[in-house]
Amino acid sequence: MTLPVTIEAETCCMPRVADALTADEAAEVARVFKALGDPTRVRLLSLIAASDGGEACICDLIEPVGLSQGTVSHHMKLLADAGLVTREQRGRWAYFRLVQPALDAAAGALRAG
């Protein structure tokens, strides 16, 4: 079944975003969205956000997502490479914090000015 399409002449070519992203900005936003494109990584960010003090040890992230330490470390590396978390080594354990400005920028990247 095909739905009817209505195009209003006066709104057809109106730009939806006041200031479009540059090619470099779009590439950066796409990298962040790619990192967020996996449900496990979104869950890991949520676990960190809900942790006391806004940080979590890798050892506290393994059991809730039900994956091996190596797999969780891989996911966390992708989130760190995308600039969404910071990583601090303390002894043999890595601790992660959200980078709130990066999350805010991702949320606002496609919003009209």
Contacts in CASP RR format, 6 or more apart in sequence:
PFRMAT RR
TARGET T0000
AUTHOR 0000-0000-0000
METHOD contacts of the structure
MODEL  1
MTLPVTIEAETCCMPRVADALTADEAAEVARVFKALGDPTRVRLLSLIAA
SDGGEACICDLIEPVGLSQGTVSHHMKLLADAGLVTREQRGRWAYFRLVQ
PALDAAAGALRAG
16 112 0 8 1.000
17 110 0 8 1.000
17 112 0 8 1.000
17 113 0 8 1.000
18 112 0 8 1.000
18 113 0 8 1.000
19 113 0 8 1.000
21 29 0 8 1.000
21 109 0 8 1.000
25 109 0 8 1.000
29 105 0 8 1.000
29 106 0 8 1.000
29 109 0 8 1.000
29 110 0 8 1.000
31 82 0 8 1.000
32 82 0 8 1.000
32 83 0 8 1.000
32 84 0 8 1.000
32 102 0 8 1.000
32 105 0 8 1.000
32 106 0 8 1.000
32 109 0 8 1.000
33 106 0 8 1.000
34 82 0 8 1.000
35 41 0 8 1.000
35 78 0 8 1.000
35 79 0 8 1.000
35 81 0 8 1.000
35 82 0 8 1.000
35 84 0 8 1.000
36 42 0 8 1.000
36 45 0 8 1.000
36 82 0 8 1.000
36 84 0 8 1.000
36 106 0 8 1.000
38 75 0 8 1.000
40 65 0 8 1.000
40 67 0 8 1.000
40 75 0 8 1.000
41 75 0 8 1.000
41 78 0 8 1.000
41 79 0 8 1.000
43 64 0 8 1.000
43 65 0 8 1.000
44 61 0 8 1.000
44 65 0 8 1.000
44 72 0 8 1.000
44 75 0 8 1.000
44 76 0 8 1.000
44 79 0 8 1.000
45 79 0 8 1.000
45 84 0 8 1.000
45 85 0 8 1.000
45 98 0 8 1.000
45 103 0 8 1.000
47 56 0 8 1.000
47 60 0 8 1.000
47 61 0 8 1.000
47 64 0 8 1.000
47 65 0 8 1.000
48 54 0 8 1.000
48 55 0 8 1.000
48 56 0 8 1.000
48 61 0 8 1.000
48 85 0 8 1.000
48 96 0 8 1.000
48 97 0 8 1.000
48 98 0 8 1.000
49 98 0 8 1.000
51 60 0 8 1.000
54 97 0 8 1.000
54 98 0 8 1.000
55 95 0 8 1.000
55 96 0 8 1.000
55 97 0 8 1.000
56 95 0 8 1.000
56 96 0 8 1.000
57 90 0 8 1.000
57 93 0 8 1.000
57 94 0 8 1.000
57 95 0 8 1.000
57 96 0 8 1.000
58 69 0 8 1.000
58 72 0 8 1.000
58 73 0 8 1.000
58 76 0 8 1.000
58 93 0 8 1.000
58 94 0 8 1.000
58 95 0 8 1.000
58 96 0 8 1.000
59 69 0 8 1.000
59 93 0 8 1.000
61 72 0 8 1.000
61 76 0 8 1.000
61 96 0 8 1.000
62 68 0 8 1.000
62 69 0 8 1.000
62 72 0 8 1.000
65 72 0 8 1.000
67 75 0 8 1.000
73 94 0 8 1.000
76 85 0 8 1.000
76 87 0 8 1.000
76 94 0 8 1.000
76 96 0 8 1.000
79 85 0 8 1.000
79 96 0 8 1.000
80 86 0 8 1.000
80 87 0 8 1.000
80 96 0 8 1.000
82 102 0 8 1.000
83 99 0 8 1.000
83 102 0 8 1.000
84 98 0 8 1.000
84 99 0 8 1.000
84 102 0 8 1.000
84 103 0 8 1.000
84 106 0 8 1.000
85 96 0 8 1.000
85 97 0 8 1.000
85 98 0 8 1.000
85 99 0 8 1.000
86 96 0 8 1.000
86 97 0 8 1.000
86 99 0 8 1.000
87 94 0 8 1.000
87 95 0 8 1.000
87 96 0 8 1.000
88 94 0 8 1.000
88 95 0 8 1.000
88 96 0 8 1.000
88 97 0 8 1.000
89 95 0 8 1.000
END
